[in-house]
């Protein structure tokens, strides 16, 4: 819907964490996205925008790459409150927990998943891997990013850490089926639900 600033749809978190509700045009865009079978993404949208999107959308909404503010307090543009996560989940949507290089360890991610499972349920959790959080594909120096380049899937999945991360989730009592939902099954379910049938 937005990035960190304000656009014609609503306020990003960079304007104000709470921000305003969606604009009338923002509401119309969500309605059209629902009609077309498009996923409504609310990462970076202000809190009141998230709550409003959850009210307006007839389909699940997703926060694909954010962290709960109780776990990550240094990145206000990518942190959400428990209440926002609950609003997303109430629509049937997913909160994608984000890996941020030099900020979130895999243990912290596992702790966050465990907490979120109790808050909203395993069926509403995803992983928000962003390749640029670990690797800067351009190879240029960018603050907070490594200059090491990664190829496609490796950059997006960080598969070199998958095993240890999965083990951490298992040690917290999550079953293989639940872990499968978190690592992609929940997103697959939503795509099947939202995308128009061919």
N, C-alpha and C positions, 0 to 999 in steps of 0.2 A: 504494500500500500504506500509506504513512504520509506525514505532512508532517514537520516538523522534530522533533516530540516523539515520545513513546512512545504507542502505542495497543494495542488487543487483538491486532494482527497482528504487531507488532515494534517495533524501535527506529528512530526517525528520526535523522538526522545531528546534530540539535541536542542529543541526549542524549549521544552519543559517536560520533565518526567511524566507528570500527570496529563498535561496538555488539554486540548479540547476534544469534544466528540468529533466524529467524521463530519465533513461538509455534506450538504445535500448531494453534491456530485459524487462524493465518496460513497454514499449510500447507494446511489444509482449504479456506480461501478461494481460494487459487490453484487447487486442484484443481477447485473449483466454477466458477471463472472459465473455466478450460480447457473444462469441460463445456458451459458456456453460450455459449462463443465470445466471451469478453471479453478485451480486451488487458490484460496485466499490466504496470502502470507502476511503476518502481522509483526514480524521481527522489525525492530526499530520504531514501530508505531508507538505513540504515547499511550500511557495506561488507559486513559479515558477513551482513546481511539480503539484500543483492544476490546474494552468492555462493550463499546458501541458496535463494533464489528461482530462480536459474539451474539449480540441481540438481533442484528440485521440479517446475518447470513443464514440461508436455509440449508447450507452444507457445512461440514466441519471446516474450521479454520486451523491454520498451523503457525506456530512460532518455530521456524526451522533452525535457528542458531542463536540461542540466548542461554543465559545462566540465571539461576535463582539468586536474588541479591543477598540472601542470607549466606551464600557460599562464595560469591565473587563480588567484592565491594569496590574494586578499583576500576571497573569499566562500566560507568553508568549508562552508556548508550546500548549495552547489550545485556543488561540485567533486568529481570522482571520480578515482580512481587508474587507471592504465593497466590494472591487473589486473581492475578492475571492468568496464571497457570490453570487455576480452577475454572476460569471463564472459558479458556481454550478447550479444556477437557470436556466441559459441559456440552459443547457443540459436537462432541465426538472427535475432536481434533487432537493434535500432537504437539508436545513441547520438545523441541530438539535441543538437547544439552550440548553446548559448544566447547570444543577444545580450543584454548588460546595459548599459544606458545609463551613460555615464561610466566604464565599466570595460573593456568589450571593444570594440575598434575593428573595422571590417570586415576590415582587414589581419590582425589577430590571429585572427579567425574563419577566414580563408582559410588562415593558417598552421596552425591547429588541424585544419582539415579535411585539409590535406596530410599532417600527421603521422598523423592517425587512419587515413587511407587506407592508409598503410604498415603501421600497427599491426594493423588488423582487416579492411581491405578496404572499397572504396567502397560495396559493397552493404549495409554496416552503419552508414552515416552518414545522419543527417537534420539538419535545421535546426530548432532549438527556439525559434522566434519566439514571444515572449509580448508581446502588445500593451501590457501594463502596464509593461514594461521601458522603453518609449519614451514611451508616452502614458498618462496617467491618465484613463480614460474618464469618471470622475465629475466632473472639473474641480476637485475639491478639492485643496488643497495637501497633498502627501504627500512626505516626505523621499526624495530620490533620483529623483523622478519629475517630469516636466514637467506643467504645468497645461494645456498645449495639448491639445485633444481631437481625436481621430481617429475617422473612421467605420470601421465593421466591417472590411472587407478590408484597408484601408490600415493600420489598427492592427496587424493580425495578420501581414501580410506585409512591411511596411516597403518596399513596392514602389518607393518613391522612391530606394532604394539598390540595388535588384536588379541593374541594369545594371553598376554598378561592382564589385559583389561577384562577379557571374558572370565578369566580365573577369579579376578576380584569380584565380579558380579556373582559368580557361582558361590564364592565364599560368603556372600551376604544372603544366601538362601534362595536366590533366583534359580528357577529350573531352566533346563535347556530350551524348552518351548518359550518361556518368558524372555530369555535372552535373545532368542531368535526374533521375537516381536520387536524388541528394543533396537536390534541391529539392522532392521529393515522391514520386518514383517508388518509392522504397523503402517509404515509409509505405503507399502504395496497394497494393503487393504484400502487405504484412503484413495489411492490412485484408481483402484478398481471401482470404488464407490462414486467418485467424482467425475472421472473422465466419461464422456458419452461413449456408449457402446458402438463399436465400428459396424 
